[in-house]
Amino acid sequence: MAGIAQLRSMVQTQFLSNNKISGAEAKKLIKEAVDAGATTQAQSDLLALREEFKDKFTTAGLRDFDARFENTFHISTGAAGGGQSPLTVMGQDMSHLPTAFKLSEVKDPDVKKLLRSMDLNIDGRVDHKDKDRLGLSDGQWRMFVFTALLAGKKVDEGDVFPQSLAGKKVVFSAVADKDAGKKWAEKMGASVVSDVGPDVDFLVVGNDGMTGKDERAHALNTLGHADITIGRWARFVIAAEAAGAIDRDVSVDPADAQAQISAGVAAWYDAYVRDAYEDDIANADGAAERAQLLADMQADLDDGFNLDAPDEHIVDSIEWQYEHSGPYTDASGSPVPFDDLEIMRLDMFPRFAGIGLSVHFVFDRRTGGMLEEFDVMD
């Protein structure tokens, strides 16, 4: 195979006699580079020469170079679409995906079903024969295959990360706090890397949707090139907390915490009742009506409320939210373990409402801090 120095000399002495590289000359350049086999070095050399002499190609020459390069190496030069490779999705290079593979290599049954519909020859292979029948370029074919792979994409909401990640490689993508995640993962024994590849063990993704790394990991898994566990940030935080990787002791004396909870509920009730009467008192029609409203407000404040066990469906909802949308955090931003949540139901029968009302609270049992209140419900 000709080296890059020989190829450069050929371009300068033969192809630039008229100061331009024609289509026929572009094809000959690629042929010379790969006559001993389409190697990675040949790809690199040709791309370097394309960049070096890009202003010397005729329009047809550049088009023929790109087409011959893609047909030879089954990847794009990245020149289409104003410089963005047609093999790029959400900023991720998809050139690692094969353009031909056996359906038996695909693990996901839903994806296999989709890809079988693309196997026009029904021969158990998704390959270039099918690409040619559809009239697609190699780059278009890759994207067609990749789209089918993503149609069966799943992130298992129930995936639980182990507390020990010793010897494992972890990637974080679009998470709430990548620096904190890296620190916790390393305490759990993992090494944190930036790119998804076949040697990665875990991908931790944000709670709000898929990312380019998520897509890449799924494609590698589906095609049998990797076995990457893909899980949500909320689940990872739970594992890190259980493993003791999040070392922050915010606890106070249990009696002080309970006193803080009681004071928090009482303060909420007082503010709620006063707010409910505020507009009516301000807009009362005369002193008598204002006095009656003030008396009713004081009576509601004196009657107070009852605290009881939370409704079961509320607890289930909070647990689901904790696992899928992320845990509650304390004042320092650290996650509050689920077992340290104090969930309460407040029942009241205020005069202004004329009906019984309930509201649920979530407190941090360690500190007594209020984490959330649910809207008042009939």
C-alpha positions in Angstrom: 0.0 0.0 0.0 1.3 3.4 -0.9 2.1 5.6 2.1 0.9 9.1 2.6 4.2 10.6 1.3 3.9 8.7 -1.9 0.2 9.6 -2.3 1.0 13.3 -1.7 3.7 13.1 -4.4 1.3 11.5 -6.8 -1.2 14.3 -6.3 1.4 17.0 -6.7 3.2 15.6 -9.8 0.4 13.8 -11.7 -3.1 15.1 -10.6 -2.3 18.8 -10.3 -0.9 19.2 -13.8 -4.0 21.4 -14.5 -4.2 22.6 -10.9 -7.3 20.6 -10.3 -8.1 17.0 -9.2 -10.8 15.4 -11.4 -13.3 12.7 -10.6 -11.2 10.0 -12.4 -8.1 11.2 -10.6 -9.9 11.1 -7.2 -11.0 7.5 -7.8 -7.4 6.6 -8.8 -6.1 8.2 -5.6 -8.3 5.9 -3.4 -7.5 2.9 -5.5 -3.7 3.5 -5.0 -4.2 3.8 -1.3 -6.2 0.6 -0.8 -4.6 -1.7 -3.4 -3.1 -3.7 -0.6 -6.3 -3.8 1.5 -8.8 -1.3 3.0 -6.9 -0.6 6.2 -7.4 1.9 9.0 -4.2 3.6 7.9 -5.5 4.0 4.4 -8.6 5.7 5.7 -6.6 8.1 7.8 -4.1 8.9 5.0 -6.9 9.6 2.5 -8.9 11.8 4.9 -5.7 13.8 5.6 -5.1 14.3 1.9 -8.7 15.3 1.3 -8.3 18.0 3.9 -4.9 19.1 2.5 -6.0 19.4 -1.1 -9.7 20.1 -0.6 -9.5 23.4 -2.6 -7.9 21.6 -5.5 -10.7 19.1 -6.2 -13.2 19.9 -8.9 -16.8 19.6 -7.8 -17.1 16.3 -9.5 -13.7 15.2 -8.1 -14.8 15.9 -4.5 -18.1 14.2 -5.0 -16.5 11.1 -6.6 -13.8 11.0 -3.9 -16.5 11.0 -1.1 -18.6 8.4 -2.9 -15.7 6.0 -3.6 -14.4 6.5 0.0 -17.7 5.6 1.5 -18.3 2.6 -0.7 -14.8 1.3 0.0 -14.6 1.8 3.8 -18.4 1.8 4.6 -18.1 5.1 6.5 -18.6 8.7 5.5 -15.9 11.3 5.2 -18.2 13.5 7.3 -18.5 16.1 4.5 -22.3 15.9 4.0 -24.7 18.4 5.5 -22.3 21.3 5.8 -19.6 19.3 7.5 -21.7 17.1 9.8 -21.4 13.4 9.2 -24.6 11.6 8.4 -23.5 9.0 10.9 -23.7 11.5 13.7 -26.8 11.5 16.0 -27.1 14.0 18.8 -23.3 14.6 18.6 -22.4 11.0 18.8 -20.4 9.3 16.1 -22.3 6.1 15.0 -19.6 4.8 12.7 -18.9 2.0 15.2 -22.2 0.4 14.1 -21.8 -2.4 11.5 -23.6 -2.1 8.2 -24.1 -5.8 8.0 -24.8 -8.4 10.7 -26.7 -11.6 11.4 -30.1 -11.3 13.0 -29.0 -14.0 15.5 -26.6 -11.4 16.9 -29.4 -9.2 18.0 -30.6 -9.9 21.6 -33.7 -7.7 21.9 -36.7 -9.5 20.5 -38.5 -6.3 19.6 -35.6 -4.9 17.7 -35.1 -8.3 16.0 -38.6 -8.1 14.8 -38.1 -4.6 13.4 -34.9 -5.6 11.7 -36.4 -8.7 10.2 -38.8 -6.5 8.3 -35.8 -4.7 6.9 -34.2 -8.0 5.8 -35.6 -7.9 2.3 -34.0 -11.1 1.3 -35.3 -12.9 4.4 -31.9 -14.7 4.7 -31.3 -13.9 8.4 -28.9 -11.1 7.6 -29.3 -7.3 7.5 -26.6 -6.4 4.9 -25.7 -4.5 1.8 -28.0 -6.5 -0.5 -30.9 -5.0 1.5 -29.3 -1.6 1.4 -28.9 -1.8 -2.4 -32.5 -2.9 -2.9 -33.7 0.2 -1.0 -31.4 2.4 -3.0 -29.7 3.9 0.1 -26.1 5.2 0.5 -24.0 3.5 3.1 -24.4 6.4 5.5 -28.2 6.4 5.0 -28.3 2.6 5.6 -26.4 3.0 8.9 -28.9 5.6 10.0 -31.8 3.4 8.9 -30.5 0.5 10.9 -29.7 2.7 13.9 -33.3 4.1 13.9 -34.6 0.6 14.1 -32.3 -0.2 17.0 -33.6 2.8 18.9 -37.2 1.8 18.3 -36.6 -1.0 20.7 -34.5 1.0 23.1 -35.3 0.5 26.8 -33.8 1.9 30.0 -34.9 -0.4 32.8 -36.5 1.8 35.4 -36.1 -1.0 37.9 -32.3 -1.5 37.4 -30.6 -1.4 40.8 -27.0 -0.5 41.0 -24.8 -2.7 43.2 -23.3 -1.1 46.3 -19.9 -2.3 45.2 -18.5 -1.2 41.8 -15.0 -2.6 42.4 -13.2 -3.0 39.0 -16.1 -1.6 37.0 -16.1 1.2 34.5 -18.9 3.9 34.9 -20.0 6.7 32.5 -22.3 9.5 33.6 -24.5 11.3 31.1 -26.7 14.4 31.7 -26.9 13.7 35.4 -27.7 16.3 38.1 -24.2 16.5 39.6 -21.5 14.7 37.6 -18.7 15.7 39.9 -20.5 14.3 42.9 -21.4 11.2 41.0 -17.7 10.6 40.0 -16.7 11.0 43.7 -19.3 8.6 44.9 -18.6 6.0 42.2 -14.9 6.1 42.9 -15.6 5.5 46.6 -17.7 2.5 45.5 -14.6 1.1 43.7 -15.3 2.2 40.1 -13.2 4.0 37.6 -15.2 6.8 35.8 -14.6 7.2 32.1 -16.1 9.8 29.7 -17.0 7.7 26.6 -19.2 4.7 26.1 -17.5 1.7 24.7 -17.6 -2.1 24.8 -15.6 -2.2 28.0 -18.0 0.0 30.0 -20.1 -1.7 32.7 -22.5 0.9 33.8 -24.1 4.0 32.3 -25.8 6.4 34.6 -28.2 8.7 32.8 -30.3 11.7 33.9 -33.9 11.2 34.9 -35.4 13.3 32.1 -34.8 11.3 28.9 -32.3 9.7 26.6 -28.9 11.1 25.6 -26.4 10.3 22.9 -24.4 8.1 25.2 -27.6 6.3 26.2 -28.3 5.6 22.5 -24.8 4.4 21.9 -24.9 2.0 24.8 -28.2 0.6 23.8 -26.9 0.0 20.2 -23.8 -1.8 21.5 -25.9 -3.9 23.8 -28.5 -4.8 21.2 -25.8 -5.9 18.7 -24.1 -8.0 21.3 -20.9 -5.9 21.4 -21.3 -4.9 25.0 -23.3 -5.6 28.2 -23.8 -2.2 29.7 -26.3 -1.7 32.5 -28.1 1.5 31.8 -29.8 3.1 34.9 -31.2 6.3 36.2 -29.4 8.8 38.3 -32.0 8.4 41.1 -31.2 4.7 41.3 -27.5 5.4 41.4 -27.9 7.9 44.3 -29.8 5.3 46.3 -27.0 2.8 45.8 -24.3 5.3 46.7 -26.2 6.2 49.8 -26.6 2.6 50.9 -22.9 2.0 50.2 -21.9 4.8 52.5 -20.3 6.7 49.7 -22.3 9.9 50.5 -20.7 10.6 53.9 -22.6 13.5 55.5 -24.0 13.3 59.0 -26.7 15.9 59.3 -28.6 14.3 62.2 -29.6 16.1 65.3 -30.9 14.8 68.6 -34.1 12.8 67.7 -36.2 14.7 70.3 -35.0 18.0 68.7 -35.9 16.7 65.2 -39.4 15.7 66.3 -39.9 19.1 68.0 -38.9 20.7 64.7 -41.4 18.6 62.8 -44.2 19.5 65.2 -43.3 23.2 65.0 -43.2 23.0 61.2 -46.6 21.5 61.0 -48.1 24.0 63.5 -46.5 26.9 61.6 -47.8 25.7 58.3 -51.4 25.4 59.7 -51.3 28.8 61.3 -50.1 30.4 58.0 -52.6 28.4 56.0 -55.6 29.5 58.1 -54.6 33.1 58.2 -54.0 33.2 54.5 -57.4 31.7 53.8 -59.2 34.5 55.7 -56.9 37.3 54.6 -58.8 38.6 51.5 -62.2 38.2 53.1 -61.2 40.2 56.2 -59.6 42.9 54.1 -62.7 43.2 51.9 -65.3 42.8 54.7 -68.5 44.8 54.3 -68.4 46.7 57.6 -67.1 46.2 61.1 -69.6 43.5 62.1 -68.6 41.2 59.2 -64.9 41.8 59.8 -65.4 40.9 63.5 -67.2 37.7 62.6 -64.5 36.7 60.2 -61.8 37.4 62.8 -63.7 35.3 65.3 -64.1 32.4 62.9 -60.3 32.6 62.1 -59.4 32.5 65.7 -61.8 29.6 66.3 -60.2 27.6 63.4 -56.7 28.4 64.9 -57.9 27.2 68.3 -59.5 24.0 67.0 -56.2 23.0 65.4 -55.7 19.8 63.4 -55.1 16.1 63.8 -52.0 14.3 62.6 -52.4 10.7 61.4 -50.7 8.0 59.3 -50.3 8.9 55.7 -52.6 7.5 53.0 -51.1 4.4 51.4 -51.3 5.6 47.9 -49.4 8.8 48.9 -46.6 6.7 50.3 -46.5 4.6 47.1 -46.4 7.8 45.0 -43.5 9.3 47.0 -41.6 6.0 46.8 -42.1 5.9 43.0 -41.0 9.6 42.7 -37.9 8.9 44.9 -36.8 6.0 42.7 -37.6 7.5 39.3 -37.3 11.3 39.6 -34.7 11.4 42.2 -34.5 11.5 46.0 -35.4 14.5 48.2 -32.3 16.5 49.2 -31.5 18.3 52.4 -30.4 21.9 52.9 -26.9 21.0 51.8 -28.1 19.4 48.6 -27.4 15.8 49.7 -30.0 13.1 49.1 -32.2 12.1 52.0 -32.4 8.3 52.4 -36.0 7.0 51.9 -36.0 5.3 55.3 -35.3 8.8 56.9 -38.5 10.3 55.4 -41.2 11.2 57.9 -44.6 11.2 56.0 -47.6 12.6 57.8 -51.3 13.4 57.0 -52.9 16.5 58.6 -56.7 16.5 58.9 -58.7 19.6 59.6 -62.3 20.9 59.3 -62.0 24.7 58.9 -65.1 26.9 59.0 -64.2 28.7 55.8 -64.2 25.5 53.8 -67.2 23.8 55.3 -65.7 20.4 54.6 -62.9 18.2 55.9 -59.5 18.7 54.3 -56.3 16.7 54.4 -52.7 17.6 53.5 -49.6 15.4 53.4 -46.1 16.4 54.5 -42.7 14.9 54.0 -40.0 15.7 56.6 -36.4 14.7 57.0 -36.6 12.6 60.2 -32.9 13.2 60.9 -33.2 17.0 61.1 -36.9 17.8 61.2 -36.7 19.8 58.1 -39.8 20.0 55.8 -39.1 18.6 52.3 -42.5 18.8 50.7 -46.2 19.5 51.2 -49.0 18.1 49.0 -51.8 20.4 48.1 -54.9 20.3 50.3 -57.3 17.7 49.1 -61.0 17.0 49.8 
